[in-house]
């Protein structure tokens, strides 16, 4: 499967967003940001459209194949930080108008908290994997490995660590299979959700 990785571009946004919506629909943090409502699918899709545009612009996004069973975004050192300038270049103003300033403020507060944790525990240059998603109907078929292994091998060749985080305890053991180690386990303020930060250090 790994030889079929496809670099995702802006022309693939709709298909990539569909994977993310399906994979993260019940994610508790996203439910906090965008609660259940009649138009939640539209709002959630627009939010993930923005996230994917940001990742395409400032990182590298790959799909498992042209059929988009899964997708993953990888940011090189220093590029995952959502500065005001970067956000505006990929539709940040539209997102603010759509979700409202209160929702954006919630997102910014929590993002700032998590970014501080990462900086405290991992000050050296590193890649950042976020998000990674496999469509629920394709989970358990090896697509996560197909998404991760080729890029992790490349990062290893650069002798750099790779960081990710998860709010799902069962995913911790999944990422440990890929040689990630937990560097912090913290409760996110406001939402009382446990967040695991994990890093894969370069192998000597």
N, C-alpha and C positions, 0 to 999 in steps of 0.2 A: 504493500500500500504506500510506503513512504516515497517511492519514486513518482507517485502521482500527485504530490502536493502541488497545489495551484496557488500562485500569488494573486491575492484578491485586490481588485482595483475598484474605482468608483462605479464602474459599469456593473459591478457585482453586488452593489450595496443591498438591493432588495432581497436577494437570496441569502446573503450573510445575516441580515437583520432577522429574517424568518427563523434561522437556526437559533440565534440568540434569544428571541422572544420565546420560542418553544422551550429552550433549555432553562431560562431564568424566570419563567412566568410565576412560579411559586416561591422564588427567592425572598426570604423575609425582609432583607434590607430594601430590595426594590419595591416590595409591598408597602413598606413604610414610606418610601418616597412617593410612590404612585399607587394609592390604595384602590381597592375594587370600586369600579364605577362603570356606567354604561359605555364610556369612551376610553376605558383603561387601555384596551389593545392599541388604539390610535396613539395615545399619549406615550405608552411604553415603547411602541415601535419608533416614534419620533426621537425619543431619548436614546434608544440604542442605535438609531441611524446616526445621531450626532457622535456617539462614542466610537462607532466604527469608522466614520469619516475622520475623526481625530487620529485613530490608530493607523489608518491608511496614509494620512498626511505625515505623521511623525514617527511611525514605526513600520513594521512589516506584518502583514496579515496574510495568513494562508488558510486554504481549505483542503480537506482531505482529498478531494477529487472534483471534477466538474459537476458532480452531483450534490456537492455541499452537504455531506453527512455531518460534518463538524467544521469548526473554524477556530483559529487562535490568533491572538495579536501579541506581537513581541516588540518591546521598545528597547532600543539601544541605550547605553548609559546617558542619564540626564534628560531623556526625551519623553518620559511618561508624565512629567509634571504639567498639570493643566493650568498654565499661566493665562491671564486675561487675554493677552495678545493672541496666543495660540487658539484659545476657545473662539474668539471672534472670527478667526480666519476659517473656521469650519462650521459656522452657523450658530454660534453661541447666543447671539442676540435673538434669533428666532426661537431658540429653546427657552430662553428666559420669558419671552412673550407667551409661549405655549404653556409652560408649566407654572409660571408665576414666581414672583420673587421669593415667597416664603419657602416653596419647595427647593428652589435653587440654593437658598441660604442653608437649608438643612443639609443638602448635598455637600456644600462647601465646608460646613463645620465638620462633618464626619470625615470628608476627604482630607482636611487639614490635620485632624487628629491622627488618622492612619499614616499620613505622610511623615508626621513627627516620629511616630513609633519606628517606622522603617529607617529613618535617618539616624535615630539613636542606636539602633541595633546593627545597621549596615551602612557604614559611612563610605566604603570604597565604591568605585564605579561598578555598576552591575546592570545586567539586562533585567527587564521586568516583563513577566508573562501575565497579561490581563487584557481581555478575558480569554478563557478557553472554554469551548462549549461543544458538546455533541448532541445533536437532536435526539430527544428521548427515544424515538423509534429506532435509532441506530446505536444506542448505548449497549455496552457489553460485547461489542464486536471487534474491538481492537483499534478503533479510530482515534482514541486519545493517544495511544502509543504512536500511531502513524503521524499525528500532529506534532508530538513532542520530540521524539527521538532524533530526527534529522537536525532540528534547530538546536537542541541541547548538545549534539555532537559538534556543531559549528561553534557554539559558545565555549565549549570545552577547548576547542582548538585555539580560541582567543585567550585562554587562561583567565576567564572572567566568571564571577558567580552569576547566578540567575535567581531572582526573587519572585515569589508569588504569595497570594494570600487566599484564604478560604474561610467561609462562615459555616461550613459543613464538616462536622467531625469525621464522618466516614470518608471524606476526601483526603484527610490527613494521611491515612495509610496508603491511599492510592498514590499520592505524590511521594511518599517515602519509597515506594517501589521504584521511582525514578531518581532516587538518591537525594531527595530534598530532606532537609532537617528543620524542625521547628526552632525558630529563634525567639519567638514570643507568642504568648497566649494571653490576650487581653479582652476585657469587656468594652464594647463601644458605648460611649455615653449616649444618652437619649433613648437608645433602642434596646439596651441590655442584651446585645447579641455577642457571642464569643467569636473573636477573630483570631485565626492562626496565621502568623507570618512565617514563611518557610524559605529557606535558601538552599540552593545546590551549589556547593563550592567546587571550584575546579579541582580535578583529580590530578595529583602530582605525577 
